[in-house]
Amino acid sequence: MAGWLELCRGVIHPWHQDHFGHMNVRHYAPFFDDASYHLWTRMDLAYSHMQAEHGVHCVSAQATTRFVKELVAGDLIVIDGAVTRIGTKSVTFHLRMHHADNGDLHATYDLVEVFFDPASRTSAPMPAPVREKLAAHLVNAP
């Protein structure tokens, strides 16, 4: 199951629209946030097991959204994602929001997550078994 993983599907509702008649930028974040939670589980690295098995969890350090094409009420979306960079204490993900019917790209989301030791409240080295699972999903993304 290497590379890109489907993470989330959704529908754009009328309450997502702004006064211009398309989805307001503030509504992209919840879709991408939900997808990023699913990303860990899809890579067999569930949050619920990360701390118990490895003594760490991740915290979001940076998130960048790029808006490509407007969405309107009734549009169906699918979000996929993959790993684009593996550091010593952090990992970068690239998520893409596509139209479910025609595949058009509507937005991208780059997320840097840092491994964190909750006992010391500091960043922590990435555990080797986690690195191995992340590496299976490493892609070259724009």
GIPENOR-V100531 format. One record per residue. N is the residue number from 1. PSI is psi in radians with two decimals (NA if undefined). D_LAST is the distance of its C-alpha to the last C-alpha in Angstrom with 1 decimal. Layout:
BEGIN
{{N	PSI	D_LAST} {N	PSI	D_LAST}}
END
This chain:
BEGIN
{{1	0.88	21.0} {2	2.79	17.9} {3	-2.42	14.3} {4	2.39	13.6} {5	2.35	16.6} {6	2.32	18.2} {7	-0.57	19.2} {8	2.55	21.0} {9	2.62	22.5} {10	3.05	24.2} {11	2.48	26.1} {12	2.14	26.0} {13	2.83	29.6} {14	-0.57	31.6} {15	-0.16	31.7} {16	-0.27	27.9} {17	2.65	28.5} {18	-2.94	29.3} {19	-0.15	31.8} {20	-0.12	29.4} {21	0.25	29.4} {22	2.97	25.8} {23	2.23	24.3} {24	2.57	24.5} {25	-0.50	21.5} {26	-0.30	23.5} {27	-0.16	23.5} {28	-0.68	19.7} {29	-0.82	20.2} {30	-0.66	22.8} {31	-0.82	20.8} {32	-0.63	17.8} {33	-0.80	20.3} {34	-0.76	22.3} {35	-0.66	19.3} {36	-0.54	18.4} {37	-0.74	22.1} {38	-0.53	21.9} {39	-0.79	18.9} {40	-0.80	21.3} {41	-0.70	24.0} {42	-0.42	22.0} {43	0.19	21.2} {44	0.67	25.0} {45	0.93	24.8} {46	2.41	26.6} {47	-0.69	27.3} {48	-0.39	30.9} {49	-0.38	31.0} {50	-0.88	28.8} {51	-0.71	31.4} {52	-0.72	34.3} {53	-0.55	33.0} {54	-0.11	31.2} {55	0.25	32.6} {56	2.87	29.3} {57	3.12	27.0} {58	2.61	23.8} {59	2.52	23.5} {60	2.25	20.6} {61	-0.54	20.0} {62	2.43	17.2} {63	2.24	15.6} {64	2.15	13.4} {65	2.35	13.4} {66	2.12	11.9} {67	2.20	14.4} {68	-0.85	13.7} {69	2.41	17.0} {70	2.63	20.3} {71	2.60	22.0} {72	2.90	25.8} {73	2.34	28.5} {74	-0.30	28.7} {75	2.47	25.1} {76	2.37	24.0} {77	2.71	20.6} {78	2.37	18.9} {79	2.27	16.3} {80	2.93	14.5} {81	2.89	12.6} {82	2.97	11.9} {83	2.32	12.0} {84	-0.27	9.2} {85	2.41	11.8} {86	2.04	15.6} {87	-2.83	17.9} {88	-0.54	21.7} {89	0.08	22.2} {90	2.86	18.9} {91	2.53	16.0} {92	2.32	12.6} {93	2.60	11.6} {94	2.08	8.9} {95	2.56	11.1} {96	2.32	11.1} {97	2.02	14.4} {98	2.74	15.6} {99	2.26	19.0} {100	-0.47	21.1} {101	-0.70	23.2} {102	-0.06	21.0} {103	-0.02	17.4} {104	2.45	16.2} {105	2.24	13.2} {106	-0.53	14.9} {107	2.76	12.9} {108	2.81	10.2} {109	2.07	11.4} {110	2.18	10.4} {111	2.18	13.6} {112	2.15	15.2} {113	2.40	18.5} {114	2.36	21.3} {115	2.42	24.0} {116	2.31	27.3} {117	1.92	30.9} {118	-0.41	33.0} {119	-0.79	36.2} {120	-0.22	35.4} {121	0.67	33.0} {122	2.91	30.6} {123	2.72	27.2} {124	2.69	27.7} {125	2.57	26.4} {126	2.22	24.3} {127	2.47	26.9} {128	-0.75	26.5} {129	-0.55	26.8} {130	-0.79	24.0} {131	-0.73	21.7} {132	-0.76	22.7} {133	-0.67	21.8} {134	-0.71	18.4} {135	-0.50	17.7} {136	-0.25	18.4} {137	0.26	15.4} {138	2.25	12.8} {139	2.87	9.8} {140	2.01	6.9} {141	2.70	3.8} {142	NA	0.0}}
END
